[in-house]
Every structure is written in structure tokens, then in C-alpha cells.
Amino acid sequence: MTVGRLYGNALAGQWRGGLVLLACSVLEGLPAFFSGRLVELAVDKGFSAGRPGIGLAWLGVFGIAALAGAFGSRLVWRQLGKVVEPLRDALVTAVVRGVLHDPAPPRSGPDASGVARITQHVEVVRDATGGLLVQARGMIVTTVAAIAGLLAVAGSLALPVVVPVVLALAGFAALLPSLARRQRALTLADEGTAATTGSIFAGMRDVVACGAEPVAALTADQAIDRQASAAIRVARSGALRSLIVALGGFIPLVLALALAPSMVARGELTAGAALGALVYLATTLQPALRGLAATASTVVLRLLVALRRLAETTAPPNVHPGTESPAGLGLAVRDLTFRWGAAPEPVVRNLNLDLRPGEHLAVVGPSGIGKSTLANLLTGLLPPQHGEVRLGGVRVSELANRPRHVVLVPQQAYVFAGTVRENLSLFCPEATDHRLIAAASAVGAAPLLARLGGLDAELPHGPATLSAGEAQLLALARAYAAPAGIVVLDEATSALDPAAEVHAERAFAARGGTLVVIAHRLSSAARARSVLLMDGQATLHGRHEDLLAVSPRYAEMMQAWLPARRAAS
């Protein structure tokens, strides 16, 4: 479903609120329709006829109509949230889904441009929709009511004042394509600034370590300059638009003032009708046209640009929930290939691998070589561009209730606000307290569980109340308690000390099923039953001792790690 269809369906789903808004609009438009007519009656039937009481009475009716219109406006604001907030929720869901299924997400760190889409574009759509439902809707109602009233009160004066209005609207329409292009350029520049600065902040430690602060500052300055230039171009177009709209609203009033005296003198208009026409033009039609044009060029334009940008970035692939159950726990990898974006070389190339139940595999290789990518491929979080991964003869992407078969524990542990029990039972809601406590004890999280206050303890702020190591212990206990036969630890013990890491890995190795460890410390390779070495073009699979003998690269990595280990000890 496109974002445009999602937008339309979300609005259509609020049709009851729309009917209420329509009724409120009719009530809100009463002053615009009756204002000039009531002023005409007050002048002609009251003040000009020497009956000021009658004139004041008609003005009193005008006041009652104004109160009714104000009450209608109040009802509009009360109904606004019932229409707009469900739309916002639907769009945020679409954006998050698009970010999760991005075929070329950031290699590391948060997706800053995705965050910008949620915080900026969705809010633009929300605010613009609210503006349309309140401002543009009200202005259209007011404009139509004022024109209808003007024709009824002073039809002979209506034609001369309509021509400049039409010309102004035509000139404004001619500016819209340019305004749309410049608004889109500003939107893209905003996203570019968010992506650039987000990547710099995420890698600040590396920037400082490499002494690249000047380069990072220059890159950020260039992105901000592009954003500022785009904003200036939008402002210039806006100024021209405002000039055209102002002339379109001011000239009709001047013409009415110039023509009305002679028409009254010839008997074509009464004094009350002339004054009523001026009321329509000065207090109703002119501000309504000015506001309508301003809304169309800002609110509507920003809405269309934001919807188009969301449509470009949130359309997910056709993802269907899995329905298959595996026939066993054997994991088979065949001709697996994956590359990020338009990168010329894949990070995983034609990989073939068979992991039997009970296998303990360590994956090692230089930083950035593709180990975490492989973890996501093995667990079905990334679709392979070529080849397949099967568990018990079933593609992992087609597994029903995948977390019950395959579990990934990433380096950045996911802990959410709620009780400790809710966190540990995420992948196994039916787990008993005994099972959860045993899982925590097995991976070395029993002291943490006791410190927190047991399974009923609340984590009101999620991981903010825990250290990185404590969050990893809870994530490890969660995976241990799950019924999954395949567990992948992607540097999931990086925040633990070496002794705690050994304890956790041995617990998973003794748990049963298949264990894949993306090694944070190379000691994980020595403990594993087999090792997969990823080194760009070459990928080797074998026992630790065999790889030491046949792979100079593996032996070199081990030799480099041993001195660091001795120094740390």
C-alpha cells in the first residue's frame, strides 16, 4: 500500500468525525454569509430610516451569528484530534516498517534519516492535515459564504471585483511547480543534514581517535550550508507568493471603494448594500482569500512533498508471515551472497555451510568484514540477494513464529520498560517463573536478578536503568529461556568481563541446539567446536587447530590477540 492510499484510508476511516466537521463548518460559516446582509438591513431598515433601535437589533442578530460561528469553530478544534492522531499513528507505523525493511540500511549506528522521517515528515503530514481541517476548510467555507452573500447583496458590484481575484489566483497557480520543487529540495536537504550529523555523532569516538575533527566539521558545515541555501530559495518564492496574494486581496477592495459611490448615486445600490459589500470584502473575503492562498502554498505544498517523500522511503517489500515448521534443527546455508547497497564487492559471497544440531560455531574476522551481516542472514532478519538459509528444510524467512526456532542476541541488548519477567519471557510468554529463574542463573544473571528485586521488579525506563553489561545479561537470559534450537550471539557478551563471557558461552553450549557466536574476543574461537573465518574474498571453515595450521591469516590474528590478552591480564 502506498503512503497516499494509507493517508486516504486513514482519513476515510474517520468519516464520522468528518461528518461532525462538516456540520461544524456550516455553523462556522454563518457569520460570513449573513454579515453583509445584516449590515445592509441595519443601515437601510434602521439607521437610514431614522429607526436606530431596528438598526441595533439587526446588529444584535449579527452578534448572535458571530457567537454561533465561534461555537462552531470550538467544536472543530474538539474534533480535530479524533481525525488527525489515528492518521499520525498509521504513518509512523509505515515509516518504521520501511526503515526495518530498508534494503541498504546504515552499516552501523542508528538510521538518522529514518528518525528524521518520523520526527519531521510525519509531523508535517499531521500538522498539515490539521491545518487543512481547520484553516483551509474554514477559509473555503468562509470564501464561498462571502461570495454568495456578496452576490445576494450587491450583484452588480461583484463582477468587477472578481477579475483581480481570478488573476491573482492564476499567478499563484503558476508559481506552484517552482514552490513544489524548492520545498522538496529543502526536505531532502533537511534529511541530508540529519544523516550527516547523525553519522558523525555516532562515530565521534572514531573521529577523535583519528584526529578527523576538521574533516567532520567541514562535512557538517557543507550539509548545513546546503540546507540554508534551500531554505533561502523557499523563502524567496514565499515572498513573491505573498505579494501576488496581497495584490489579489487589496485591489478588489480599492475597486469597490471607487465604484460604490457612483452606483449609489445612480440608484443601482442602496447605501446599506454598498456598506454590506464592503463588509464582505474587507472583513471576510479579503482575509479568507489571503489565508486560503497562504495555506495552499505552505500547508498543502508541504503536505504533498512530505507524502511523496514518505512514499519514496517507506514502501516495504511484500513480506508475508511465515507458516512453515522445520522438520529438524539442521541449518543449511547454500550459495549465500549479500552486498550493501551499490557496493561493488559483497560482504558475504557464495557461502555454503552445514550446521548439525548441537554444533558450536565461532565466526571470526576483521572488523567490518560482514560478521553481523551474516548473523542477520542466518536468522532471517536480512533477505539474501542470492542463495538461501534453511532450518530443517524450511527457509528461515518462511518459519512460523520465528523466535521459537531462531534467536539472535545483538551487541546492543534490547531491554524495554516493564517487569523483569516481561523482558525475560519475550520469546516464550508461557515460560514459568522457575524456567526464567533457571535461565538467569545459567547465564550468570542470578545476582543481577536478585539486585533488581526478582521477576516482578519494574524497569520503568528500559535500558536506562541498567549498565550495558547488565542489559546483555538480561538479553542472554531471555534467549536461554526461549525454546529456539538455533541461538546466534552477535558480540552479545562484549560488555561482560572475560570470565562472565566464558560462563555464558559455556551455558549456551551445554543448553542443547546449535550455537553460533560472532566472536568479540578470539578466545571464543578456541572454545568452539568449529570456526568460520571471514576475510573478504576467502572464507574458511574448520576446527581451531586446523585453521591455525592452514590459514596464515587466522594464525596471524591469534598471534596479534595473544599479546593483547597477556597485557590485559
Disulfide bonds with the S-S distance in Angstrom:
none
